[in-house]
Amino acid sequence: MTDLSHIRNFSIIAHIDHGKSTLSDRLIQVCGGLSDREMAEQVLDSMELERERGITIKAQSVTLHYDAADGRRYQLNFIDTPGHVDFSYEVSRSLYACEGALLVVDAGQGVEAQSVANCYTALDQGLEVVPVLNKMDLPQADPERVKLQIEEIIGIDASDAIPVSAKSGMGIDVLLEALIARIPPPTGDVDGPLQALIIDSWFDNYQGVVSLVRVTQGAIKKGDRVMARSIGKVHQVDQVGCFTPKQTPRDGLRAGEVGYVIAGIKDVRGAPVGDTLVLERSDAPALPGFEKVKPQVFAGLFPVNADDFEDFRDALEKLTLNDASLFYEPETSDALGFGFRCGFLGMLHMEIIQERLEREYDLDLITTAPSVVYEVLLKNQETIYIDNPSALPDPSRIEEIREPIVRANILVPQEHVGAVMTLCQERRGLQVDMQFLGGQVSLVYDLPMGEVVLDLFDRLKSATRGFASLEYGFDRFEAASVQRLDVLINGEPVDALALIVHKQNSAYKGRDLVEKMRELIPRQMYDVAIQAAVGSKIVARSNVKALRKDVTAKCYGGDVSRKRKLLEKQKAGKKRMKQVGRVEIPQEAFLAVLQVGK
Amino acid sequence: MSPPALPTAVYIHVPWCVRKCPYCDFNSHERGDDLPEAAYLRRILADLTWDLDHFGPPAAPITSLFFGGGTPSLLQPETIGAVIEGIADRLPLAPDCEITLEANPGTAEAGRFQGYRAAGVNRLSLGIQSFSARALEALGRIHDGEDGLRALALAKAAGFPRINLDLMHGLPGQTVAEGQRDIELALDAGVSHLSYYQLTIEPNTAFFRRPPTLPEESILERLEDRGRRLLEDAGFEPYEISAWARDGHYCRHNLTYWRFGDYYGLGPGAHGKLSRWDGAGGLQVMRTQRSRVPEHWLRGDGAPSAQTPVEGDALREECLLNVLRLREGIPFEAFEAHTGLPRACLDPEREAQVAAGLLREDRLAPTDQGLRFLNPLLAALSR
């Protein structure tokens, strides 16, 4: 048995904006992972989108070497975690690779609901949680109040929470020493048969599939013949190593270590996240994987140009390797043609996927209004699940429709609690619990998922000047009085625009939706009639008046560049439009429902 | 294959204005009356010499010259005459070559009309815009309605066989009656060509930064309808989106652009288009552009600041951008001759637009509906 006592595997749990990225950068810098020159800001958030939005979407890892006060050199494996409510699944995956976690809390702002949820996950998985108070350099830092909050809300001892400022570098040495003292080293039999848990896999155009693994038993090295337990197909390992954060090949990875494996896997489904890598002909069993995540929001994605369908399918295939939570299956719409019904963890996830598809794969897509999954009991006692409003059977065949209910935990400062309760009530929420904890109020509500996933997070933030935080999970299906609202364009129902709405809201929603669509559909060659209908009953109507002409009066003589510029503008506008009948409908109109009630 | 001779024109840009108009997005620069006319003349001819040295002579005599601006009528008639002579020394001009000069109705310039006529200009284009003092003030023009009428009378007296008026509609505060009066005055004066276009607010203009209040849509609609009816009743024909002519007095120069012919572009910021058949029977189309800033251009040696080959889909699109502005469009054979592309490359987009009722089946031309909705039509035809 080899000594693993110099290894520490850890994650950072933090709310967005609480300074996780700055702290990560600081740790990398102190441990000499990169020279100052190489130190781009926030190196771990490497996806272009992550940088722009300032959030982490994908788990990343970095291996650092730290020379501690006891004279020993430690290997620190830091597995980064995403910080948005949509991506809690990725967080729990990262935590599987760790023995401990730093709970980073903004010493001015205090604890947020998302951190609470992630912290509970870490504690459930038996991790040692070390509280860290960040942003101690700011005048509004109030460490004593925040420590109290941590103890009251999360229930862990915060008396020895470590005060730091990732920005100024204050307290980083103390933090590193505490990390070594308090987080236990990994255990595992280096001489046993190989078992390595796949934490994350992604497709790299040059290297094929790269998998981030945590070796729990045995060792893996270049030349080994390995297989993913559930797949059973053997591949030869081309390279193993770790990220420092540069990709750095090593001789091998042993039990307790975290690193990457490249094994010439070309098939995007060859290394599923949560699976276990074992040696060829090994009878080592699979490690307990992760609970398969369930998408909560479904929407149709359709290429603007029908010719792009195959490219779209390839792009989705590649994305699902990076993102096991993305679900897709073919969908055919009368209005939009061939596309895919995709399932997402939440709205941010949906936006990110759409942006990645458009940016990284150069596709022009139309996304339809998102929907949650309804459980439908038919008259013949069969139960079906509907994630697409247009697939809802005829009312005469339906015994009962049940909507998904989530249990939501909301943390909010006392002065904003009224605004939150009003908002939850509007969303048909039912209060389950309310507790006052050191200036914060913890609210528990049961809410219809359809009222939560679209925009509750954003609305909460704006109603509380950014102070409320939200965490929720599916709880149960419950019978509900809902029905389908159809939208008709020039008298024809457009399947991609259908919605499932609460009966008491259908007239108001219909009116608001039709009005929003009138604003969003540009005037064109012909009149466009927009109607909302429940069954055969029209509940709202509006009209987009035809243009008299659409032509550039000036000719600009021999200067074609001007004419071209105008044409390019026109063409760019078309990219986000879909022709339905003879009407051009822009992307925004398909998502008009998101603006209803704003 | 014997390559057809493309009609070829010469455009000469005069970049200076007394004052820049708030709706103008052309390459014009304010400048006092100390214009460097001698240097200008030398440089224009240097531009032409460079083009001839690098692209060779035109396949057929030149059918038109066009002095555009800016305000060409700020130049002395002697300078204009010397430019025309200099061009005629270097290029064969067709016997009936159309020579147009754009002029402002301001009094100082109107006094030179006789001189321009004597120098060889045979078509005068007057930037009247409107005869209404109120509208002209809103447009920031330096002339008033009386100036316009006087300039028109002087132009006729100077003996120009063809006169064009630029008239705008949809001006700030304009009423239907005012719009009607503008047209009636133009018709009374006996002009044979009108550029009649709606005021649009373009980026990079003063109006874009401080938008004026334009008439509401129902007024705009009635203004245009009234204008069109008056012109049609007077025997005018809208042969292009904004161009009206009677008795076949089409602007030959603009027709060369619209039919996708060739042209030399001389002067600051001027654009040229020159085609050449290569040995393999293919057509090479080159766009040229000259330095925009007059001071830079004056220091140059005649070489364009940019030369851009146009080919494939871009060539197809540029041809469509131009020819579909014409009510009559062009025959398919002309498309092939002027682009070197097979007519089949227009499909399948063309067929779809024929089916949608925006394009004619028998030639490359818009229907009435297609002409009214040219922007979406062009977008649908391009790739």
Interface residues (C-beta under 8 A of the other chain):
Chain A: Q524 M525 L547 R548 K549 D550 V551 T552 A553 K554 C555 G557 G558 D559 V560 S561 K563 R564 L566 L567 Q570 K571 G573 K574 R582
Chain B: Y11 F66 G68 Y197 Q198 T200 E202 E221 E240 I241 S242 A243 N254 Y257 W258 Y263 G265 A270 H271 G272 K273 R287 Q289 E317 E318 L321 N322 R325 A356 Q369 L371 R372 F373 L374 N375 P376 L378 A379 S382
